[in-house]
Amino acid sequence: MPYLERPGANLFFDVVGEGPSTLITTHGLTQCGAYWSRTGVSHALAEAGFRVVDLDLRGHGRSTPLFDEDPGYTVDQIANDLGALADHLGADQFHLLNHATGGMAGLRFAMEHHERLLSLVSTDTGSATAPSDKFSDPNYEGPYPAPFATPFDNPAVTELEAFSVREIIQRARQGDGRPFQLGFATNEDPERCWHWLEDIRANGHPSHMAEFGRTFFNDLDPKIAGLKKIACPNFVLIGELDVMFRKPAELLAQHLPQVEYQVVPGRGHMLAIEDPRGTAETLLTFFRRL
């Protein structure tokens, strides 16, 4: 299995397709590269001519921290991982397809290295690592608080150490106000959505993901000046029911200089799970216009 050794971690990645254009994907908290491959989106993109590289972020899936080293659970370190993976693959330029937490790192990479990107797709994500309606509101003019000085904690992160993946999903299915599965409730096949989510989370190590969560989500500043520098073609895609990221996505659409923005009716935070075929078709429509 392919791994890339980086400071503090061995990063797992999976390659689908042999096309001339490289497309690297990222994923959300508690997920892994299977967010795109298990749902069939990676294969649809590969069939369209891409070399699709699904990365497991640090602390997720089959990527493993190195003992006695800093695991590097910061947005800047993960942004650096994206460039290092592209270098490892021999891709001077590449497409970057992001989701949720991975999108925060992908946007940070693009702020400094947009010349390497053939395109940047940001699905259900934002540029602040601690998204909030107040500070991500497109009409908010600052100032922004400093990053949190102490590790961030919340019930969802604590839950990762207290319960198994299956138990966490069962608790979410009880409908206790979780925002990330709102699109499952209205889906035409909710059982498939829950089953795929469990499959995608199965490879993760709960304590690693909990440590990641406490460290990574620490900055309310959406870095607007940085967004304005991302000169590659951008596509911002957001589910109508994704209440956590609607304002962050609107902010991206307002400040990215070359951007298409689309809200998907009736869908939530996990577009690839909720509507894999529609998501693949939407992405391919964007790529064909480039």
Secondary structure as UniProt FT lines:
FT   STRAND          3..6
FT   TURN            7..8
FT   STRAND          9..16
FT   STRAND          21..25
FT   TURN            29..30
FT   HELIX           34..37
FT   TURN            38..40
FT   HELIX           41..47
FT   TURN            48..49
FT   STRAND          50..55
FT   TURN            58..59
FT   TURN            61..62
FT   STRAND          64..65
FT   TURN            67..68
FT   HELIX           75..88
FT   TURN            89..90
FT   STRAND          94..99
FT   HELIX           100..113
FT   HELIX           114..116
FT   STRAND          117..123
FT   TURN            133..136
FT   TURN            138..139
FT   HELIX           155..162
FT   HELIX           165..173
FT   TURN            180..181
FT   HELIX           182..185
FT   HELIX           190..201
FT   TURN            202..203
FT   HELIX           206..216
FT   HELIX           224..227
FT   TURN            228..229
FT   STRAND          234..239
FT   TURN            240..241
FT   TURN            243..245
FT   HELIX           246..255
FT   STRAND          259..264
FT   TURN            265..266
FT   HELIX           271..274
FT   HELIX           276..289
//
